[in-house]
Amino acid sequence: MSTTGAVAHVTVKSPVQMQELGRRLASLLRPGDLVLLTGELGAGKTTLTRGLGEGLGVRGAVTSPTFVIARVHPSLTGGPALVHVDAYRLGGGLDEMEDLDLDVSLPESVVVVEWGDGKVEDLSEDRLHVVIGRAVGADGPALDAPPEAEADDVREVTVTGIGGRWTDAGLGRLENG
């Protein structure tokens, strides 16, 4: 049975801040971590993952893997690789995801799954669930828009640690960044 270990709430006001949140979150990650990203189209899931990639020191530009389903970014620093998955076009649950061999990649990598809700939770009892929502009343360009986009594109990000791994992992530090 999975339990919630910790929760952090962060208000993000720009794509630059979303990417910085990803860099800060990367400092808490280690091989074997599974991160699920939830949010509407244009919420900033790939922007957050780009920051994760920078923080983990991986090779290659982190872009949306929508059409290739998954991309592996090897580490340039001796740390874990980043496996970036977009499950948006995958209809089935874990059965369809098995073709990606994520269970093989997970022990030595950080696996980030966009649109993974209801599809990959069985890969690990310990995981992070990051929910990105548009702040109430906010209206503006997507977080994947250029940095000069309007400043009123505010997102509320909730990072929930599920399982014992996250009980004392320091998620609260994300709120103070």
VENUR-V117200 format. One record per residue. N is the residue number from 1. RES is the residue in one small letter. SS is DSSP state (helix for helix, strand for strand, loop for the rest). PSI is psi in degrees with one decimal (none if undefined). Layout:
BEGIN
((N & RES & SS & PSI) (N & RES & SS & PSI))
END
This chain:
BEGIN
((1 & m & loop & 128.9) (2 & s & loop & 142.9) (3 & t & loop & 156.3) (4 & t & strand & 125.9) (5 & g & strand & -39.7) (6 & a & strand & 158.4) (7 & v & strand & 137.3) (8 & a & strand & 140.2) (9 & h & strand & 128.0) (10 & v & strand & 133.5) (11 & t & strand & 127.3) (12 & v & strand & 128.1) (13 & k & loop & -2.5) (14 & s & loop & 163.5) (15 & p & helix & -36.2) (16 & v & helix & -42.7) (17 & q & helix & -35.3) (18 & m & helix & -42.3) (19 & q & helix & -40.0) (20 & e & helix & -38.7) (21 & l & helix & -41.1) (22 & g & helix & -41.8) (23 & r & helix & -42.6) (24 & r & helix & -41.4) (25 & l & helix & -37.1) (26 & a & helix & -32.2) (27 & s & loop & -16.7) (28 & l & loop & -9.8) (29 & l & loop & 154.0) (30 & r & loop & 167.2) (31 & p & loop & 137.9) (32 & g & loop & -6.0) (33 & d & loop & 138.3) (34 & l & strand & 128.4) (35 & v & strand & 120.2) (36 & l & strand & 131.2) (37 & l & strand & 128.4) (38 & t & strand & 134.2) (39 & g & strand & 157.2) (40 & e & loop & 168.5) (41 & l & loop & 132.3) (42 & g & loop & 8.9) (43 & a & loop & -28.8) (44 & g & loop & 14.9) (45 & k & helix & -46.8) (46 & t & helix & -34.7) (47 & t & helix & -43.3) (48 & l & helix & -43.1) (49 & t & helix & -34.8) (50 & r & helix & -42.5) (51 & g & helix & -38.5) (52 & l & helix & -45.7) (53 & g & helix & -42.6) (54 & e & helix & -45.0) (55 & g & helix & -32.6) (56 & l & helix & -14.1) (57 & g & loop & 48.1) (58 & v & strand & 163.2) (59 & r & loop & 145.7) (60 & g & loop & 153.5) (61 & a & loop & 130.5) (62 & v & loop & 111.2) (63 & t & loop & 168.1) (64 & s & loop & 128.5) (65 & p & loop & 27.7) (66 & t & loop & -46.3) (67 & f & loop & -18.2) (68 & v & loop & -4.8) (69 & i & loop & -47.1) (70 & a & strand & 143.6) (71 & r & strand & 140.5) (72 & v & strand & 127.7) (73 & h & strand & 103.7) (74 & p & loop & 153.2) (75 & s & strand & 142.6) (76 & l & loop & -3.6) (77 & t & loop & 6.8) (78 & g & loop & 3.9) (79 & g & loop & -167.4) (80 & p & loop & 149.9) (81 & a & strand & 159.0) (82 & l & strand & 121.2) (83 & v & strand & 114.8) (84 & h & strand & 117.0) (85 & v & strand & 139.0) (86 & d & strand & 107.6) (87 & a & loop & 12.0) (88 & y & loop & -44.0) (89 & r & loop & -1.0) (90 & l & loop & 117.9) (91 & g & loop & -36.7) (92 & g & loop & 175.6) (93 & g & loop & -135.6) (94 & l & helix & -29.7) (95 & d & helix & -48.1) (96 & e & helix & -33.5) (97 & m & helix & -22.9) (98 & e & helix & -31.4) (99 & d & helix & -21.5) (100 & l & helix & -7.0) (101 & d & loop & 37.9) (102 & l & helix & -30.3) (103 & d & helix & -26.2) (104 & v & helix & -39.7) (105 & s & helix & -30.4) (106 & l & helix & -44.9) (107 & p & loop & -31.2) (108 & e & loop & 4.9) (109 & s & strand & 169.0) (110 & v & strand & 121.0) (111 & v & strand & 121.1) (112 & v & strand & 124.7) (113 & v & strand & 111.9) (114 & e & strand & 141.7) (115 & w & loop & 33.2) (116 & g & loop & -4.5) (117 & d & loop & 127.3) (118 & g & loop & 6.0) (119 & k & loop & -33.6) (120 & v & loop & 4.6) (121 & e & helix & -31.2) (122 & d & helix & -7.4) (123 & l & helix & -29.4) (124 & s & loop & 135.6) (125 & e & loop & -27.5) (126 & d & loop & 121.1) (127 & r & strand & 163.1) (128 & l & strand & 138.1) (129 & h & strand & 115.4) (130 & v & strand & 118.9) (131 & v & strand & 123.8) (132 & i & strand & 118.8) (133 & g & strand & 149.0) (134 & r & strand & 130.9) (135 & a & loop & 145.5) (136 & v & loop & 127.5) (137 & g & loop & -8.6) (138 & a & loop & 140.1) (139 & d & loop & 124.8) (140 & g & loop & -168.1) (141 & p & loop & 160.5) (142 & a & loop & 155.5) (143 & l & loop & -12.8) (144 & d & loop & 3.3) (145 & a & loop & 166.0) (146 & p & loop & 154.3) (147 & p & loop & -24.0) (148 & e & loop & 6.8) (149 & a & loop & 163.0) (150 & e & loop & 143.9) (151 & a & loop & -8.3) (152 & d & loop & 16.0) (153 & d & loop & 71.8) (154 & v & loop & 138.3) (155 & r & strand & 145.0) (156 & e & strand & 120.9) (157 & v & strand & 127.4) (158 & t & strand & 122.1) (159 & v & strand & 116.7) (160 & t & strand & 122.8) (161 & g & strand & 126.6) (162 & i & strand & 125.9) (163 & g & loop & 166.0) (164 & g & helix & -29.0) (165 & r & helix & -33.9) (166 & w & helix & -0.4) (167 & t & loop & -47.7) (168 & d & loop & 36.0) (169 & a & loop & -5.0) (170 & g & loop & 26.9) (171 & l & helix & -29.2) (172 & g & helix & -26.6) (173 & r & helix & -21.7) (174 & l & helix & -29.2) (175 & e & helix & -21.4) (176 & n & helix & 4.8) (177 & g & loop & none))
END
